[in-house]
Amino acid sequence: MTKVYRSFDEIDRDLKKLSLERQIALEELKSVKSDFEQTLRPINMLTSAFQFVSKYGILLLIKKLFR
């Protein structure tokens, strides 16, 4: 579907809007990239693994207590 413009002001307004939307999308991508990089840091990976192991260990302990 093609939009019909009646004046150059409408075109300029839409171009400015699209430019701002593009800038917002780029900033969101930067944020996602930063979050992803932090997730892949070795210390964060070790912390996640430790949390998993500790939860699994607690479950095993509870299981042995109720046998």
PyMOL CGO cylinders between C-alpha atoms (Angstrom):
from pymol import cmd
from pymol.cgo import CYLINDER

trace = [
    CYLINDER, 0.00, 0.00, 0.00, 1.50, 3.31, -1.09, 0.3, 1, 1, 1, 1, 1, 1,
    CYLINDER, 1.50, 3.31, -1.09, 1.03, 6.46, 0.89, 0.3, 1, 1, 1, 1, 1, 1,
    CYLINDER, 1.03, 6.46, 0.89, 0.05, 9.56, -1.06, 0.3, 1, 1, 1, 1, 1, 1,
    CYLINDER, 0.05, 9.56, -1.06, 1.66, 12.75, 0.16, 0.3, 1, 1, 1, 1, 1, 1,
    CYLINDER, 1.66, 12.75, 0.16, -0.03, 16.10, -0.34, 0.3, 1, 1, 1, 1, 1, 1,
    CYLINDER, -0.03, 16.10, -0.34, 2.89, 18.34, 0.60, 0.3, 1, 1, 1, 1, 1, 1,
    CYLINDER, 2.89, 18.34, 0.60, 6.61, 18.35, 1.21, 0.3, 1, 1, 1, 1, 1, 1,
    CYLINDER, 6.61, 18.35, 1.21, 5.93, 19.03, 4.88, 0.3, 1, 1, 1, 1, 1, 1,
    CYLINDER, 5.93, 19.03, 4.88, 4.29, 15.59, 5.19, 0.3, 1, 1, 1, 1, 1, 1,
    CYLINDER, 4.29, 15.59, 5.19, 7.30, 13.98, 3.52, 0.3, 1, 1, 1, 1, 1, 1,
    CYLINDER, 7.30, 13.98, 3.52, 9.72, 15.83, 5.81, 0.3, 1, 1, 1, 1, 1, 1,
    CYLINDER, 9.72, 15.83, 5.81, 7.72, 14.85, 8.89, 0.3, 1, 1, 1, 1, 1, 1,
    CYLINDER, 7.72, 14.85, 8.89, 7.71, 11.17, 7.90, 0.3, 1, 1, 1, 1, 1, 1,
    CYLINDER, 7.71, 11.17, 7.90, 11.44, 11.27, 7.11, 0.3, 1, 1, 1, 1, 1, 1,
    CYLINDER, 11.44, 11.27, 7.11, 12.18, 12.79, 10.52, 0.3, 1, 1, 1, 1, 1, 1,
    CYLINDER, 12.18, 12.79, 10.52, 9.97, 10.18, 12.19, 0.3, 1, 1, 1, 1, 1, 1,
    CYLINDER, 9.97, 10.18, 12.19, 11.73, 7.33, 10.39, 0.3, 1, 1, 1, 1, 1, 1,
    CYLINDER, 11.73, 7.33, 10.39, 15.12, 8.79, 11.26, 0.3, 1, 1, 1, 1, 1, 1,
    CYLINDER, 15.12, 8.79, 11.26, 14.20, 8.94, 14.95, 0.3, 1, 1, 1, 1, 1, 1,
    CYLINDER, 14.20, 8.94, 14.95, 12.85, 5.38, 14.86, 0.3, 1, 1, 1, 1, 1, 1,
    CYLINDER, 12.85, 5.38, 14.86, 16.13, 4.24, 13.30, 0.3, 1, 1, 1, 1, 1, 1,
    CYLINDER, 16.13, 4.24, 13.30, 18.15, 5.99, 16.00, 0.3, 1, 1, 1, 1, 1, 1,
    CYLINDER, 18.15, 5.99, 16.00, 16.01, 4.37, 18.71, 0.3, 1, 1, 1, 1, 1, 1,
    CYLINDER, 16.01, 4.37, 18.71, 16.50, 0.94, 17.13, 0.3, 1, 1, 1, 1, 1, 1,
    CYLINDER, 16.50, 0.94, 17.13, 20.28, 1.45, 17.01, 0.3, 1, 1, 1, 1, 1, 1,
    CYLINDER, 20.28, 1.45, 17.01, 20.37, 2.42, 20.69, 0.3, 1, 1, 1, 1, 1, 1,
    CYLINDER, 20.37, 2.42, 20.69, 18.32, -0.65, 21.59, 0.3, 1, 1, 1, 1, 1, 1,
    CYLINDER, 18.32, -0.65, 21.59, 20.77, -2.82, 19.64, 0.3, 1, 1, 1, 1, 1, 1,
    CYLINDER, 20.77, -2.82, 19.64, 23.68, -1.27, 21.53, 0.3, 1, 1, 1, 1, 1, 1,
    CYLINDER, 23.68, -1.27, 21.53, 21.94, -2.11, 24.80, 0.3, 1, 1, 1, 1, 1, 1,
    CYLINDER, 21.94, -2.11, 24.80, 21.29, -5.71, 23.74, 0.3, 1, 1, 1, 1, 1, 1,
    CYLINDER, 21.29, -5.71, 23.74, 24.93, -6.06, 22.61, 0.3, 1, 1, 1, 1, 1, 1,
    CYLINDER, 24.93, -6.06, 22.61, 26.17, -4.77, 25.95, 0.3, 1, 1, 1, 1, 1, 1,
    CYLINDER, 26.17, -4.77, 25.95, 23.89, -7.15, 27.89, 0.3, 1, 1, 1, 1, 1, 1,
    CYLINDER, 23.89, -7.15, 27.89, 25.02, -10.06, 25.71, 0.3, 1, 1, 1, 1, 1, 1,
    CYLINDER, 25.02, -10.06, 25.71, 28.68, -9.23, 26.25, 0.3, 1, 1, 1, 1, 1, 1,
    CYLINDER, 28.68, -9.23, 26.25, 28.18, -9.10, 30.01, 0.3, 1, 1, 1, 1, 1, 1,
    CYLINDER, 28.18, -9.10, 30.01, 26.45, -12.46, 29.91, 0.3, 1, 1, 1, 1, 1, 1,
    CYLINDER, 26.45, -12.46, 29.91, 29.41, -14.03, 28.13, 0.3, 1, 1, 1, 1, 1, 1,
    CYLINDER, 29.41, -14.03, 28.13, 32.02, -12.80, 30.61, 0.3, 1, 1, 1, 1, 1, 1,
    CYLINDER, 32.02, -12.80, 30.61, 33.76, -15.72, 32.34, 0.3, 1, 1, 1, 1, 1, 1,
    CYLINDER, 33.76, -15.72, 32.34, 32.88, -14.55, 35.85, 0.3, 1, 1, 1, 1, 1, 1,
    CYLINDER, 32.88, -14.55, 35.85, 29.19, -14.40, 34.95, 0.3, 1, 1, 1, 1, 1, 1,
    CYLINDER, 29.19, -14.40, 34.95, 29.36, -17.85, 33.41, 0.3, 1, 1, 1, 1, 1, 1,
    CYLINDER, 29.36, -17.85, 33.41, 30.99, -19.24, 36.55, 0.3, 1, 1, 1, 1, 1, 1,
    CYLINDER, 30.99, -19.24, 36.55, 28.39, -17.57, 38.73, 0.3, 1, 1, 1, 1, 1, 1,
    CYLINDER, 28.39, -17.57, 38.73, 25.58, -19.06, 36.65, 0.3, 1, 1, 1, 1, 1, 1,
    CYLINDER, 25.58, -19.06, 36.65, 27.17, -22.51, 36.79, 0.3, 1, 1, 1, 1, 1, 1,
    CYLINDER, 27.17, -22.51, 36.79, 27.65, -22.22, 40.57, 0.3, 1, 1, 1, 1, 1, 1,
    CYLINDER, 27.65, -22.22, 40.57, 24.01, -21.24, 41.04, 0.3, 1, 1, 1, 1, 1, 1,
    CYLINDER, 24.01, -21.24, 41.04, 22.88, -24.21, 38.97, 0.3, 1, 1, 1, 1, 1, 1,
    CYLINDER, 22.88, -24.21, 38.97, 25.11, -26.63, 40.87, 0.3, 1, 1, 1, 1, 1, 1,
    CYLINDER, 25.11, -26.63, 40.87, 24.01, -25.28, 44.23, 0.3, 1, 1, 1, 1, 1, 1,
    CYLINDER, 24.01, -25.28, 44.23, 20.31, -25.59, 43.34, 0.3, 1, 1, 1, 1, 1, 1,
    CYLINDER, 20.31, -25.59, 43.34, 20.87, -29.11, 42.05, 0.3, 1, 1, 1, 1, 1, 1,
    CYLINDER, 20.87, -29.11, 42.05, 22.81, -29.99, 45.22, 0.3, 1, 1, 1, 1, 1, 1,
    CYLINDER, 22.81, -29.99, 45.22, 20.05, -28.66, 47.45, 0.3, 1, 1, 1, 1, 1, 1,
    CYLINDER, 20.05, -28.66, 47.45, 17.50, -30.74, 45.54, 0.3, 1, 1, 1, 1, 1, 1,
    CYLINDER, 17.50, -30.74, 45.54, 19.64, -33.86, 46.00, 0.3, 1, 1, 1, 1, 1, 1,
    CYLINDER, 19.64, -33.86, 46.00, 20.01, -33.11, 49.71, 0.3, 1, 1, 1, 1, 1, 1,
    CYLINDER, 20.01, -33.11, 49.71, 16.27, -32.71, 50.15, 0.3, 1, 1, 1, 1, 1, 1,
    CYLINDER, 16.27, -32.71, 50.15, 15.69, -35.91, 48.20, 0.3, 1, 1, 1, 1, 1, 1,
    CYLINDER, 15.69, -35.91, 48.20, 18.06, -37.85, 50.50, 0.3, 1, 1, 1, 1, 1, 1,
    CYLINDER, 18.06, -37.85, 50.50, 16.45, -36.39, 53.62, 0.3, 1, 1, 1, 1, 1, 1,
    CYLINDER, 16.45, -36.39, 53.62, 13.00, -37.61, 52.61, 0.3, 1, 1, 1, 1, 1, 1,
    CYLINDER, 13.00, -37.61, 52.61, 14.06, -41.17, 51.71, 0.3, 1, 1, 1, 1, 1, 1,
]
cmd.load_cgo(trace, "trace")
